[in-house]
Amino acid sequence: MKWTDIHEIATELYKKFPNQDPLALRFTDLHRRVRELPAFDDDPKHSNEKILEAIQMAWLEERD
């Protein structure tokens, strides 16, 4: 997975952390959790606030 795989990342985060409120996470923690996903293999420096916010919103949609 790459940073641009927003929905796939969100799905994997939801599977791994089903009880987590995505809005309660700081972006630094979200960044770390994405990097720790087994299928994630992108450069950590290629993310930005816009991408992290998109992941957060997709994860919220996945949860609801």
C-alpha positions as CSV (number, residue, x, y, z in Angstrom):
1,M,0.0,0.0,0.0
2,K,1.0,3.6,-0.7
3,W,-0.1,6.8,0.9
4,T,-2.5,7.3,-2.0
5,D,-4.4,4.1,-1.2
6,I,-6.6,6.0,1.2
7,H,-9.6,3.6,1.3
8,E,-7.5,0.5,1.6
9,I,-5.5,2.0,4.4
10,A,-8.7,3.1,6.2
11,T,-10.1,-0.4,5.9
12,E,-7.0,-2.0,7.3
13,L,-6.9,0.5,10.2
14,Y,-10.5,-0.2,11.0
15,K,-9.8,-4.0,11.0
16,K,-6.8,-3.6,13.3
17,F,-8.4,-0.9,15.6
18,P,-12.2,-1.4,15.4
19,N,-12.9,0.5,18.6
20,Q,-10.6,3.5,17.9
21,D,-12.2,6.8,17.2
22,P,-10.2,8.1,14.3
23,L,-11.0,11.7,15.3
24,A,-9.3,11.2,18.7
25,L,-5.9,10.4,17.1
26,R,-3.3,13.0,16.6
27,F,-1.8,13.0,13.0
28,T,1.5,11.8,14.4
29,D,-0.1,8.7,15.9
30,L,-2.1,8.1,12.7
31,H,1.1,8.4,10.6
32,R,2.8,5.8,12.9
33,R,-0.2,3.4,12.7
34,V,-0.3,3.6,8.9
35,R,3.4,2.9,8.7
36,E,3.0,-0.1,10.9
37,L,0.4,-1.8,8.7
38,P,1.9,-5.0,7.3
39,A,1.1,-4.2,3.7
40,F,2.3,-0.6,3.8
41,D,5.4,0.0,1.9
42,D,5.7,3.7,1.0
43,D,8.2,6.4,2.0
44,P,7.1,7.9,5.4
45,K,8.1,11.3,4.0
46,H,5.5,11.1,1.2
47,S,2.6,11.8,3.5
48,N,1.2,15.2,4.5
49,E,-1.7,16.7,6.5
50,K,-4.1,16.5,3.6
51,I,-3.4,12.7,3.1
52,L,-3.7,12.0,6.8
53,E,-7.0,13.9,7.0
54,A,-8.3,11.9,4.0
55,I,-7.3,8.7,5.7
56,Q,-8.9,9.8,8.9
57,M,-12.2,10.7,7.2
58,A,-12.2,7.4,5.2
59,W,-11.6,5.5,8.4
60,L,-14.5,7.3,10.1
61,E,-16.8,6.4,7.2
62,E,-15.6,2.8,7.4
63,R,-16.4,2.7,11.1
64,D,-19.9,4.2,10.7
